Amino acid sequence: MRYILFLTALFVFTSCNTKVKSESKEVTKNPNIVILYADDLGFGDLSCYGATELSTPNIDRIAKNGIRFTKGYAASPTCTPSRYALLTGNYPFRKKSARVLNGNAPLLFGVQEQTLPKMLKTQGYITGAVGKWHLGFGKANEDLDWNKKISPGPLEIGFDYAFLMASTNDRVPSVYVQNHHIVGLLDNDPIAVSYTTNFDGEPTGKENPELLKMHPSHGHDMSIHNGISRIGFQKGGKNALFVDENMGDDFLKESLSFVEKYKDTTFFLYYGFHQPHVPRVPHPRFVGKSGLGPRGDAIVEMDWAVGQFLNYLEEKGLAENTIVIFTSDNGPVLDDGYQDQAVEKNGAHQPTGGLRGGKYSLFDAGTHVPFLLQWKGNVQQRVSNALVSQIDFLASFANLTNGENLSHDSENIIDAFLGKSDQGRTSIVLGRENGVAYYKDRWAYIPPHKGPKMTNKFVNIETGRDTLPQLYDLSQDATQQENIAKQHPEKVIELSKELELVMKSNESY
């Protein structure tokens, strides 16, 4: 309730129909930059991308005030690799440990590694990270004591301020970390975390299903808190455990507080939403609002938070000097571990927007995600078919702010991001854990990969793996239904050689 009171006092609602000015204003300083990063949101999950069963009017405002990209990509069909790539400008296959992490994994970044916030700090930005993290804390080969100073972490890779979920909402520890310490942790109730062995006397979802308000469909049956079992084991720290229903409000409050504190400077904010990742437990005021069950309700909740954030920028006079980007870390999934009726209540809604695959998949829906950008008064409303990727934020914003780009793979496509050019990338490598795919011009090439063609029966998504090479002409077959590799052997050879060169161009580390 305290967050509702805060938000009520803080927000001044502005019209959803604010018009973009027809002439650009002269910008006297570098713009603020905000990345709004959804979790498991599909290309077809927004009404501005054609969803008819789900309404997202606030996120749509970004499209109405700026650019809706039709060919926007995350780096990977899973979370951690995409987030790593966004912040470093490097393909995740170059980092062997850039995989979906346990909640007690060490920091994925080297503290000497260039990152987007580090680069922006050299250009005078104050940098903040709020929301989902899932990029590790602490040193490699050392057990992290969560009860002491938690380091290295986001502050060591370029952020001035951080208020983050320690991992992801279905993995322990189920706490927030503010800068170097767990929020609300009491000295007389320390927290312990394990991904191998449960602690004596601690209930689990597998052994104590009577304690659950949401039951797992597969996995996710270890430590319980807030009536939900998670991946991993934890003990203690009861005062510090987050409440799922309040998480959206918590992250919004912290994001607005960061903007309020630094509104007279130049700031960069990485605002990571947890929606619609599992477990999907929206605040009660959003329950039932979508008609599509908890997954749809979580998206409606996120849309509301985006609206509050945009309203706040307007109220503070910041909208015309702030670039706002909305995108997602990977494609959609329905049943990802909990019995929340996402499949049964999905109805006619198409989270993938008709694309093939989804989360975990090398097919297009794994990485082809919503991608919106507004810079009011400086970027005109339009739809762009330029090929753009989240890995290009570093090089592009380095060009915009006169910073230096040291990344391996990030390309300067700032003109495409700002709608000045229809030319973005010409090619891109996509994927990580299931292997990689290579897109160039109209072609999508997936090299042979061993492994199952389907995820488990619950997730029920095609992986994109096959022992034969796959080639699709996206200009004729956007849903990747016909493998034409046999009809174009010369194109398969050409693209496979180009992919091999890219993957060997810099040594993995």
Backbone torsions as a table, in degrees:
resi	resn	phi	psi	omega
1	MET	NA	-31.9	-177.6
2	ARG	-63.1	-29.7	179.9
3	TYR	-74.2	-33.9	177.7
4	ILE	-64.8	-41.9	178.1
5	LEU	-63.0	-41.9	179.0
6	PHE	-61.6	-47.2	-177.0
7	LEU	-66.4	-39.0	179.5
8	THR	-61.5	-40.4	-179.0
9	ALA	-73.7	-28.8	-170.3
10	LEU	-90.0	-35.1	-170.6
11	PHE	-85.0	136.8	167.7
12	VAL	-117.0	116.9	-174.4
13	PHE	-75.8	134.3	176.9
14	THR	-113.8	166.4	-176.8
15	SER	-66.1	141.2	175.1
16	CYS	-76.6	-3.2	-174.7
17	ASN	-113.7	27.4	178.4
18	THR	-58.9	129.7	-177.0
19	LYS	-87.1	145.8	174.5
20	VAL	-76.6	134.4	179.5
21	LYS	-67.5	145.5	-173.8
22	SER	-79.7	-19.3	-179.5
23	GLU	-121.6	138.1	-179.7
24	SER	-70.3	142.3	175.0
25	LYS	-90.6	152.3	176.0
26	GLU	-72.3	127.0	-179.1
27	VAL	-95.6	126.1	-174.6
28	THR	-95.3	-10.6	177.0
29	LYS	-147.8	168.0	176.6
30	ASN	-59.0	144.1	-179.2
31	PRO	-74.6	151.2	165.2
32	ASN	-62.9	153.4	-179.7
33	ILE	-131.3	127.3	178.2
34	VAL	-127.2	128.0	173.9
35	ILE	-110.8	114.3	175.7
36	LEU	-94.9	112.5	-167.6
37	TYR	-116.1	105.7	178.2
38	ALA	-77.2	166.8	-174.9
39	ASP	-125.8	112.2	179.7
40	ASP	70.0	29.8	179.3
41	LEU	-92.7	129.4	-175.3
42	GLY	-88.7	164.9	179.8
43	PHE	-59.0	-27.7	-177.9
44	GLY	-103.8	14.0	-175.1
45	ASP	-86.6	-5.4	-178.5
46	LEU	-113.7	145.3	179.8
47	SER	-66.7	-28.1	177.6
48	CYS	-71.4	-12.2	173.5
49	TYR	-105.2	14.6	172.2
50	GLY	106.3	0.6	178.3
51	ALA	-63.9	132.8	179.8
52	THR	-110.7	-19.9	-177.6
53	GLU	-95.2	-6.2	-175.4
54	LEU	-139.1	130.9	-177.6
55	SER	-108.8	129.4	179.4
56	THR	-129.4	67.4	-172.5
57	PRO	-64.3	-30.5	-176.8
58	ASN	-76.8	-42.9	174.4
59	ILE	-64.5	-36.4	177.5
60	ASP	-59.8	-26.1	178.8
61	ARG	-59.4	-33.4	178.8
62	ILE	-64.7	-41.0	177.0
63	ALA	-65.9	-38.9	-178.9
64	LYS	-69.1	-27.7	-179.4
65	ASN	-98.7	0.8	-174.4
66	GLY	-159.0	-130.2	-170.2
67	ILE	-117.2	132.8	170.6
68	ARG	-107.2	114.6	-179.3
69	PHE	-88.0	133.5	178.9
70	THR	-92.4	-13.8	-179.0
71	LYS	-128.9	56.4	178.6
72	GLY	-100.5	136.1	-172.1
73	TYR	-130.5	139.7	161.0
74	ALA	-80.7	166.8	-176.3
75	ALA	-81.3	-22.6	-170.8
76	SER	-148.0	154.8	176.1
77	PRO	-82.8	11.3	173.5
78	THR	-135.4	164.8	-163.9
79	CYS	-66.4	-66.7	-172.6
80	THR	-54.3	-47.3	-179.8
81	PRO	-59.7	-39.2	179.6
82	SER	-65.5	-41.4	-179.2
83	ARG	-66.6	-40.7	175.9
84	TYR	-60.3	-45.8	-178.0
85	ALA	-64.6	-40.9	179.3
86	LEU	-59.4	-42.8	-173.9
87	LEU	-83.1	-17.0	-178.6
88	THR	-113.1	-19.5	-174.3
89	GLY	74.5	16.7	-179.1
90	ASN	-115.3	140.6	172.6
91	TYR	-58.1	138.2	-177.0
92	PRO	-68.7	-20.3	178.3
93	PHE	-65.7	-17.0	179.0
94	ARG	-75.8	-17.0	-179.4
95	LYS	-110.8	108.3	-173.9
96	LYS	-59.9	-31.0	-177.8
97	SER	-89.6	3.9	-179.4
98	ALA	-80.5	72.2	177.8
99	ARG	-128.5	171.2	177.3
100	VAL	-58.7	121.4	-169.7
101	LEU	-94.9	149.0	164.9
102	ASN	-66.6	161.0	-177.5
103	GLY	-69.9	-15.0	178.4
104	ASN	-109.3	21.6	179.7
105	ALA	-72.2	150.9	176.8
106	PRO	-70.5	164.7	178.4
107	LEU	-54.2	129.3	-175.9
108	LEU	-72.6	-25.5	-175.3
109	PHE	-90.8	147.9	163.8
110	GLY	-78.2	138.7	-175.1
111	VAL	-67.4	-16.1	176.1
112	GLN	-92.3	-7.0	-176.4
113	GLU	-70.4	138.7	175.7
114	GLN	-70.3	140.3	175.5
115	THR	-133.6	165.6	177.7
116	LEU	-58.8	-48.8	178.3
117	PRO	-63.4	-35.4	177.2
118	LYS	-61.8	-45.7	179.9
119	MET	-61.0	-44.9	-178.3
120	LEU	-67.7	-32.0	176.9
121	LYS	-61.7	-34.6	178.5
122	THR	-65.4	-19.0	179.8
123	GLN	-104.0	18.7	171.7
124	GLY	91.6	8.8	-178.9
125	TYR	-80.3	143.4	163.0
126	ILE	-90.6	130.8	-169.7
127	THR	-117.9	136.9	-179.5
128	GLY	-138.3	149.2	176.3
129	ALA	-130.3	126.3	-179.7
130	VAL	-133.6	138.0	172.2
131	GLY	110.0	-141.7	-177.6
132	LYS	-71.9	139.6	-179.7
133	TRP	-113.9	-78.2	177.6
134	HIS	58.4	36.9	179.3
135	LEU	-127.0	11.6	172.6
136	GLY	87.2	157.5	174.3
137	PHE	-139.1	149.1	172.6
138	GLY	89.2	-179.2	-175.4
139	LYS	-92.9	149.5	175.9
140	ALA	-65.0	146.1	176.6
141	ASN	64.3	20.2	175.3
142	GLU	-133.2	133.2	175.7
143	ASP	-71.9	126.7	-177.9
144	LEU	-81.5	128.9	172.1
145	ASP	-91.5	105.0	-175.6
146	TRP	-68.3	-11.4	-176.8
147	ASN	-89.2	-6.3	-179.8
148	LYS	-114.5	-166.2	176.9
149	LYS	-61.6	125.6	-177.7
150	ILE	-96.1	106.9	-174.0
151	SER	-159.4	147.4	-2.8
152	PRO	-74.6	159.9	-179.2
153	GLY	-157.0	-151.6	-176.3
154	PRO	-60.5	-31.3	-180.0
155	LEU	-68.7	-26.6	-179.5
156	GLU	-82.6	-9.0	178.4
157	ILE	-114.8	17.5	170.0
158	GLY	121.3	-6.0	179.2
159	PHE	-89.6	136.4	176.5
160	ASP	-81.7	-27.9	-178.5
161	TYR	-144.7	143.2	178.5
162	ALA	-145.6	134.6	170.7
163	PHE	-134.7	103.4	-164.5
164	LEU	-135.2	145.9	163.6
165	MET	-64.0	132.8	-172.2
166	ALA	-58.4	-36.7	-179.3
167	SER	-136.1	-102.3	174.2
168	THR	-141.1	161.6	-165.1
169	ASN	-70.5	-12.9	176.6
170	ASP	-101.3	10.2	-179.4
171	ARG	-130.3	143.2	176.9
172	VAL	-79.8	157.2	3.2
173	PRO	-79.1	138.8	-174.9
174	SER	-90.0	66.0	-173.8
175	VAL	-139.4	166.8	170.3
176	TYR	-100.8	143.5	173.9
177	VAL	-115.3	120.9	176.4
178	GLN	-105.1	113.7	-175.1
179	ASN	56.3	-102.1	-175.5
180	HIS	-112.1	8.7	-174.3
181	HIS	-140.9	151.5	175.2
182	ILE	-69.6	135.7	-179.8
183	VAL	-76.0	127.8	173.7
184	GLY	79.8	7.4	-178.4
185	LEU	-74.0	131.5	-179.2
186	LEU	-99.2	142.3	-178.7
187	ASP	-61.0	-33.4	-176.6
188	ASN	-86.6	5.7	177.6
189	ASP	-142.6	69.4	-177.9
190	PRO	-67.0	158.9	-179.8
191	ILE	-104.6	144.4	175.1
192	ALA	-128.9	144.1	-174.1
193	VAL	-133.5	136.7	175.5
194	SER	-145.6	145.1	173.0
195	TYR	-112.7	14.7	179.0
196	THR	-123.1	-41.5	-171.6
197	THR	-135.8	135.7	176.6
198	ASN	-73.2	159.3	178.2
199	PHE	-91.5	143.7	-176.8
200	ASP	-53.9	130.6	174.7
201	GLY	83.1	-3.3	-178.9
202	GLU	-87.8	126.2	-179.7
203	PRO	-70.0	156.9	175.5
204	THR	-131.8	160.3	177.9
205	GLY	-64.1	-30.9	179.8
206	LYS	-69.9	-42.6	-174.6
207	GLU	-93.4	-19.8	-175.3
208	ASN	-132.0	58.5	-178.1
209	PRO	-62.1	-20.1	179.8
210	GLU	-67.7	-13.9	-180.0
211	LEU	-90.1	-1.6	-171.1
212	LEU	-97.4	141.1	169.2
213	LYS	-100.3	-16.4	172.4
214	MET	-134.9	126.3	-174.5
215	HIS	-99.5	145.5	176.8
216	PRO	-73.2	150.1	171.7
217	SER	-95.4	-34.4	175.3
218	HIS	-158.2	137.0	-175.8
219	GLY	61.8	-155.0	173.5
220	HIS	51.8	35.7	-173.6
221	ASP	-122.1	30.9	-178.1
222	MET	-101.8	-128.5	-172.6
223	SER	-57.8	144.4	-177.9
224	ILE	-109.8	133.1	159.6
225	HIS	-149.8	152.9	-176.5
226	ASN	55.5	31.1	177.7
227	GLY	73.3	15.6	-177.0
228	ILE	-132.6	129.5	176.4
229	SER	-88.7	149.7	-172.2
230	ARG	-123.9	-176.3	171.1
231	ILE	-91.7	127.3	-179.2
232	GLY	99.3	169.9	-177.2
233	PHE	-120.6	140.7	175.5
234	GLN	-143.7	157.2	178.9
235	LYS	-144.0	140.8	176.6
236	GLY	78.9	-166.5	179.8
237	GLY	61.6	29.8	-172.1
238	LYS	-58.1	-38.0	-178.2
239	ASN	-69.0	-19.6	-175.5
240	ALA	-95.4	-10.8	-175.3
241	LEU	-67.7	133.1	180.0
242	PHE	-72.1	159.7	173.3
243	VAL	-106.7	116.4	-173.5
244	ASP	-52.5	-43.5	-176.0
245	GLU	-61.9	-24.7	-177.8
246	ASN	-96.4	-4.3	-170.8
247	MET	-61.6	-42.4	179.4
248	GLY	-60.3	-41.6	178.4
249	ASP	-68.4	-38.8	-179.7
250	ASP	-60.3	-46.5	-177.7
251	PHE	-70.0	-37.5	177.0
252	LEU	-63.2	-46.3	179.5
253	LYS	-57.4	-46.5	-179.1
254	GLU	-66.5	-37.8	178.7
255	SER	-64.6	-44.2	179.2
256	LEU	-67.2	-35.8	177.8
257	SER	-64.7	-39.2	177.2
258	PHE	-62.6	-46.8	179.5
259	VAL	-62.5	-43.1	-180.0
260	GLU	-60.3	-42.3	-176.8
261	LYS	-68.8	-34.7	-172.3
262	TYR	-115.5	19.2	-176.4
263	LYS	-64.7	-21.7	179.8
264	ASP	-93.8	5.2	175.1
265	THR	-110.0	-162.2	168.7
266	THR	-112.0	123.7	-171.8
267	PHE	-127.6	156.2	171.3
268	PHE	-123.0	128.3	179.2
269	LEU	-126.2	124.6	171.7
270	TYR	-100.7	107.2	-173.7
271	TYR	-111.0	100.1	-175.5
272	GLY	-95.6	110.2	176.5
273	PHE	-73.5	153.1	172.7
274	HIS	-96.0	-8.8	-178.0
275	GLN	-88.3	147.5	-6.3
276	PRO	-97.1	42.8	177.0
277	HIS	-65.6	152.8	176.0
278	VAL	-78.2	155.0	-10.1
279	PRO	-71.5	137.0	-176.6
280	ARG	-91.0	102.6	-174.8
281	VAL	-132.9	74.0	-178.6
282	PRO	-67.4	161.1	175.9
283	HIS	-58.6	147.2	-177.6
284	PRO	-53.1	-28.2	-178.1
285	ARG	-71.4	-8.6	177.1
286	PHE	-109.3	-7.5	-177.0
287	VAL	-64.4	127.6	179.2
288	GLY	83.7	-0.3	-174.7
289	LYS	-73.3	-27.1	-175.0
290	SER	-91.3	-26.3	-172.5
291	GLY	78.9	1.6	-178.4
292	LEU	-113.6	14.5	-179.9
293	GLY	85.0	-171.9	-175.3
294	PRO	-57.4	-33.9	179.5
295	ARG	-65.5	-47.9	177.8
296	GLY	-63.4	-39.4	179.6
297	ASP	-64.0	-37.6	177.9
298	ALA	-63.8	-37.8	178.2
299	ILE	-68.0	-40.3	176.3
300	VAL	-61.5	-40.7	177.4
301	GLU	-61.7	-44.7	178.4
302	MET	-63.7	-41.4	178.6
303	ASP	-59.4	-42.3	176.9
304	TRP	-59.8	-45.0	-179.5
305	ALA	-62.6	-40.2	176.2
306	VAL	-60.0	-42.2	178.6
307	GLY	-61.3	-42.1	178.4
308	GLN	-63.2	-40.1	179.6
309	PHE	-65.9	-45.6	179.1
310	LEU	-63.2	-40.1	176.8
311	ASN	-58.8	-40.9	-177.9
312	TYR	-65.9	-41.5	175.7
313	LEU	-59.4	-41.8	178.4
314	GLU	-63.4	-47.1	-177.1
315	GLU	-59.8	-38.2	-177.1
316	LYS	-88.2	3.8	178.8
317	GLY	71.5	28.0	-175.1
318	LEU	-103.4	-11.4	-170.8
319	ALA	-61.6	-34.6	-175.3
320	GLU	-83.5	-3.8	172.6
321	ASN	-127.5	32.3	177.9
322	THR	-135.0	120.8	170.4
323	ILE	-80.8	124.0	178.0
324	VAL	-116.2	123.8	178.0
325	ILE	-116.4	134.7	173.2
326	PHE	-121.1	127.4	177.8
327	THR	-157.5	-174.1	-174.9
328	SER	-133.3	155.8	-175.3
329	ASP	-79.6	-21.8	177.8
330	ASN	-171.4	-177.9	-176.6
331	GLY	-78.7	-176.1	-169.9
332	PRO	-87.5	159.7	173.3
333	VAL	-146.2	146.0	178.7
334	LEU	-96.6	-75.9	176.8
335	ASP	-86.1	105.1	179.1
336	ASP	-119.3	28.5	172.3
337	GLY	131.9	-8.0	-178.6
338	TYR	-132.1	151.6	178.4
339	GLN	-86.2	77.8	-178.8
340	ASP	-112.8	12.0	176.7
341	GLN	62.1	28.0	178.1
342	ALA	-61.8	-37.3	179.7
343	VAL	-72.4	-48.3	-174.7
344	GLU	-65.3	-34.3	-175.3
345	LYS	-98.0	4.9	-178.0
346	ASN	-68.8	-29.4	177.2
347	GLY	58.4	-132.6	-177.6
348	ALA	-87.9	-0.7	-178.7
349	HIS	-66.6	140.0	178.6
350	GLN	-117.9	91.3	-178.8
351	PRO	-57.9	-30.3	-178.8
352	THR	-83.9	-6.2	-175.4
353	GLY	64.9	24.5	-179.9
354	GLY	89.6	-5.1	178.4
355	LEU	-74.5	160.3	-177.4
356	ARG	-88.2	141.5	176.6
357	GLY	95.3	-146.1	-177.3
358	GLY	162.0	-161.4	176.6
359	LYS	-52.3	143.4	-179.6
360	TYR	78.5	-1.6	-169.3
361	SER	-107.3	144.9	172.7
362	LEU	-82.1	-12.3	172.3
363	PHE	-69.2	168.7	-164.6
364	ASP	-59.0	-36.8	-176.0
365	ALA	-68.1	-11.4	177.5
366	GLY	-69.5	-32.8	-174.7
367	THR	-128.4	-12.8	-179.6
368	HIS	-82.3	107.7	-166.3
369	VAL	-127.7	164.6	171.6
370	PRO	-57.3	143.8	-175.6
371	PHE	-153.1	104.4	-175.9
372	LEU	-125.9	146.6	178.0
373	LEU	-143.4	132.4	171.0
374	GLN	-128.9	145.7	169.8
375	TRP	-146.3	88.4	-168.8
376	LYS	-59.1	134.3	-179.2
377	GLY	83.4	-9.4	-177.8
378	ASN	-125.2	-24.7	178.2
379	VAL	-121.5	128.6	-178.0
380	GLN	-85.9	151.3	178.4
381	GLN	-64.5	132.2	177.7
382	ARG	-169.4	167.6	169.9
383	VAL	-108.3	131.0	-177.3
384	SER	-117.3	134.8	175.5
385	ASN	-99.0	10.9	178.6
386	ALA	-65.5	142.7	175.6
387	LEU	-79.4	114.7	-177.1
388	VAL	-129.3	150.6	-178.0
389	SER	-136.8	151.5	177.1
390	GLN	-64.9	-24.3	178.7
391	ILE	-68.4	-13.8	-177.6
392	ASP	-89.9	0.9	177.2
393	PHE	-61.3	-41.2	-174.5
394	LEU	-63.8	-54.6	-178.4
395	ALA	-64.8	-38.8	-176.3
396	SER	-70.2	-43.2	179.4
397	PHE	-76.1	-23.9	171.1
398	ALA	-64.1	-42.1	177.6
399	ASN	-64.6	-42.9	-177.7
400	LEU	-64.6	-37.0	-172.8
401	THR	-103.2	4.7	-177.1
402	ASN	67.0	29.1	174.5
403	GLY	-88.6	-175.7	-177.9
404	GLU	-115.2	132.6	177.9
405	ASN	-101.9	121.1	179.0
406	LEU	-113.2	8.1	-174.3
407	SER	-73.0	162.5	178.9
408	HIS	-75.5	-41.9	-162.7
409	ASP	-122.3	-14.4	-178.3
410	SER	-65.9	136.8	179.4
411	GLU	-115.6	145.1	177.0
412	ASN	-79.2	99.9	176.6
413	ILE	-122.2	38.9	-175.5
414	ILE	-60.6	-33.1	179.4
415	ASP	-65.6	-35.0	175.9
416	ALA	-69.7	-42.7	179.0
417	PHE	-60.5	-34.8	-177.2
418	LEU	-95.5	7.3	175.1
419	GLY	77.3	15.3	179.5
420	LYS	-88.4	-12.0	-177.9
421	SER	-146.6	148.3	173.5
422	ASP	-91.5	2.0	-178.4
423	GLN	-101.6	115.1	173.4
424	GLY	-106.3	-130.2	173.6
425	ARG	-71.3	159.4	170.4
426	THR	-100.8	-21.5	-179.6
427	SER	-153.5	161.8	-179.9
428	ILE	-158.3	144.5	172.9
429	VAL	-99.6	132.1	-176.8
430	LEU	-125.6	139.0	173.1
431	GLY	118.6	176.5	176.8
432	ARG	-164.4	-75.5	-168.0
433	GLU	-75.9	-30.8	176.2
434	ASN	-95.2	13.3	-173.5
435	GLY	100.8	-159.9	-175.7
436	VAL	-133.6	160.7	170.5
437	ALA	-126.6	158.7	-177.9
438	TYR	-130.8	123.1	178.4
439	TYR	-111.8	133.7	174.7
440	LYS	-145.4	126.7	-177.1
441	ASP	52.5	-121.4	-177.3
442	ARG	-93.0	0.5	-171.8
443	TRP	-98.9	140.8	171.4
444	ALA	-120.2	117.9	-177.3
445	TYR	-116.2	127.7	174.9
446	ILE	-118.9	112.1	-178.9
447	PRO	-69.0	165.7	178.8
448	PRO	-59.8	137.6	177.4
449	HIS	-138.1	135.7	173.5
450	LYS	-78.2	157.7	176.9
451	GLY	121.2	171.1	-176.8
452	PRO	-66.5	149.5	177.7
453	LYS	-82.9	-14.5	179.5
454	MET	-127.4	149.1	168.1
455	THR	-70.7	-170.0	179.7
456	ASN	-66.5	170.7	-173.2
457	LYS	-66.5	-19.9	179.8
458	PHE	-81.1	-51.5	178.0
459	VAL	-65.2	-46.4	170.7
460	ASN	56.8	49.1	177.5
461	ILE	-122.8	138.3	176.0
462	GLU	-65.3	134.2	-179.8
463	THR	-79.3	-24.0	-173.9
464	GLY	88.5	-2.0	178.8
465	ARG	-77.1	146.6	175.4
466	ASP	-162.1	151.7	177.7
467	THR	-78.5	-10.8	178.0
468	LEU	-106.4	151.3	174.9
469	PRO	-65.7	148.8	178.9
470	GLN	-123.1	138.5	178.6
471	LEU	-137.9	131.0	179.7
472	TYR	-130.8	138.9	174.6
473	ASP	-95.9	100.0	-173.4
474	LEU	-67.5	-20.6	177.8
475	SER	-71.7	-23.8	179.5
476	GLN	-111.6	-19.8	-171.4
477	ASP	-143.5	70.8	-174.9
478	ALA	-66.0	-22.0	-179.8
479	THR	-96.6	8.6	172.1
480	GLN	54.6	53.0	-179.0
481	GLN	-92.2	-27.3	-174.5
482	GLU	-119.2	113.4	175.3
483	ASN	-78.2	113.4	-175.5
484	ILE	-109.3	26.1	-179.5
485	ALA	-60.5	-38.4	-178.6
486	LYS	-69.0	-29.6	179.7
487	GLN	-78.2	-19.8	-177.0
488	HIS	-132.6	62.9	-177.9
489	PRO	-61.4	-32.6	179.7
490	GLU	-66.7	-34.9	178.3
491	LYS	-71.2	-37.3	176.9
492	VAL	-61.4	-45.2	179.1
493	ILE	-63.1	-44.5	-179.5
494	GLU	-59.7	-49.6	-176.0
495	LEU	-71.6	-35.4	178.9
496	SER	-65.2	-38.0	177.7
497	LYS	-67.8	-40.3	178.3
498	GLU	-64.6	-42.0	178.7
499	LEU	-62.6	-42.8	179.4
500	GLU	-60.7	-40.2	179.1
501	LEU	-65.3	-42.0	178.7
502	VAL	-62.6	-43.5	-175.5
503	MET	-71.7	-22.2	177.6
504	LYS	-100.4	-1.3	-173.2
505	SER	-68.4	-27.1	174.5
506	ASN	-138.0	134.3	-177.7
507	GLU	-63.7	134.5	176.7
508	SER	-64.8	155.8	-177.2
509	TYR	-144.6	NA	NA
